[in-house]
Amino acid sequence: MDRRQRQMCIRDSNWRTRYGELDLIAREPNPSGGADILVVVEVKTRRNGAVYDDPVAAVTEDKLARMTRLAWMWIGEQREFGELEYFDSLRYDVISIRMDGAAGAPLLRHHRGVVD
């Protein structure tokens, strides 16, 4: 499968409820050819000297549990309105953006599958 075929399709962004927010919800073609993968993406940005210097370290077990509850709420809402096609699995990713000062360019990393 070439790179263009593997690209994610953003389904929703900044989806909010009174219980929290999901940054991005996307669909990604399954590399094995099965049904698509639903991907919940947390975006974390940090500057040097932050409490969690590595942005992905800020995604704790509590944060992942909240993301899971919110993901199932989003899935339920989409199914209620008939707007969610079948998906084969659910994956959690983190996009980490590290700001290394005024002169340095931001370092962006995509951490795929942060939960086993």
PyMOL commands that set and color helices and strands:
alter all, ss='L'
color gray80, all
select helices_A, chain A and resi 3-6+55-58+61-80
alter helices_A, ss='H'
color red, helices_A
select strands_A, chain A and resi 9-17+20-28+37-47+89-99+107-111
alter strands_A, ss='S'
color yellow, strands_A
deselect
rebuild
show_as cartoon
